[in-house]
Amino acid sequence: MPTQQIVAPPARAAMFLVFTVNEGSEDEVRDFLSDVPGLTRTVSFRATGPNPSKDILTVVGLGAEMWDRLFAADRPRYLHTFDPIYGDKHTAPSTPGDLLIHLRAPQMDLCFELARIMTDKLAGHVTVVDEVHGFTYFDNRDLLGFVDGTENPEGNDADEAVHDNADTELYNGGSYVIVQKYTHDMQSWNAISTEEQERVIGRTKLDDVELDDDVKPTNSHVALNDVSDEDGNDLDIFRTNMPFGSIGSEEFGTYFIGYAADPSITEQMLDNMFLGNPVGNYDRILDFSTAITGTLFYVPSVGLLEEIDSLATGSPAGQQNDAQANESAAAPSDEPAVTADGSLGIGSLK
Ligand code: HEM
C-alpha cells in the first residue's frame, strides 16, 4: 500500500509540502484526506500501467492544532506542537504546519504531478508554508558529502521503530514525524579538513565507516544520536533525509525527516544535538547547519486515513479504547470499530 508507507529504500526524488489550513476550510481538508490514497493510485497507475508502481509513496501528516480543528476525537497520545529547543549556541525553532505531504518516487515528475493534483484539490483552502524538492546526491550523500541513512533500522526493526502500538485501537499503527529544514554554511564546512569533517560526523567520508570509539568525539553527530533506554536497548527512528538546494541563491540544505513510534525518541536526539549531552556538549554539525523549520505531525494508518471523516462527528470513535472496542464488537452499536487491516469496517461515510 503506497499511501502511509513509511519504511522503504531511499527514493531518488522527494517532495515535502507543509501547509496551514485556512479558517473555515476544515470540511474540505477532511474530504481531501480520505481522497489521498485514490489520488496516489491515479498517478501511480498513469505512470506504470496495470501494475501500479509501489515506488510512488505518499505520507500525510496532521499537526496538533489541526487535529483539534478537524476532529471531535481525542488527539493520538503523543501528538503535540513541536517544542522549540534553545541551546546555548544553537536553536531548533518551532514553525507552523497543519498538514504535511511527503512524496517519494523514482523520478521527480511523479512527485510533482501528485503534488500538483493534491494542491489543486486543496486550492483556496490552504497556504503552502514550505515546499522542498529533494534529490538523491550520488550514493545517498548529503550536501556535506557524507552518506546519510546508513544506520537506519531495517525490516521488522524499522516497522517497530515507526508504528505506534497504541492502546487506542483507532490509532494503532499510526506514526509520528518531525521535520526540520536545515541549510549548510558550505564555506565554513569546506574550510575544515576532511579529517575534521569526519570528526564532526563520526564516520569516514569516502567509505562511510563509523569511527572507532576511542577516536570518535563525544560531540560528533553520530555519538549524540546513538540513544538507548535505561536498559541499554537502542532507541531507533527512521530517517529519509534529502538534499535540496539552489545554486543561484547559494542555498545548500538537508531536509531532515524522522519517523518514530514515539516522538520523544526524536526529541531526545534533538535535545542531545541542541542542548548537548552532557549539557554544553552540543552536536558540531550545528556549527555548519542551521535549522530553519521544525514541526511535528501525526501520521494516521491508511485504514484510518480512508475513513477519517468518521472522527469529525461528536462520535467517541477516536476515544474508544480496546475494552470499548471489544464491547462494541460483542454488542453491535452505531460506533465504528477497527478491523484487523486497520480499516474502520464502516465503508464510506459519503
Ligand atoms: C546519522 C547527517 C540531522 C539523527 C547521520 C549520518 C549522517 C547524518 C551523515 C551518518 C550516517 C547514517 O547513519 O545515516 C545529518 C544531517 C543532518 C542530520 C546532514 C541535518 C543537518 C539529524 C537530526 C536527527 C538525526 C535532526 C535526529 C533528530 C540521526 C541518527 C543517526 C544519524 C539517529 C544514526 C546514529 C547512529 O549511528 O546510531 N546523520 N543528520 N540526524 N542521524 Fe543525522
Residues whose N, C-alpha, C, O or C-beta is under 5 A from the ligand:
A	BS01	HEM	D142 F146 V147 D148 G149 T150 E151 N152 Y182 V222 N225 D226 T254 F256 T266 M269 L270 S289
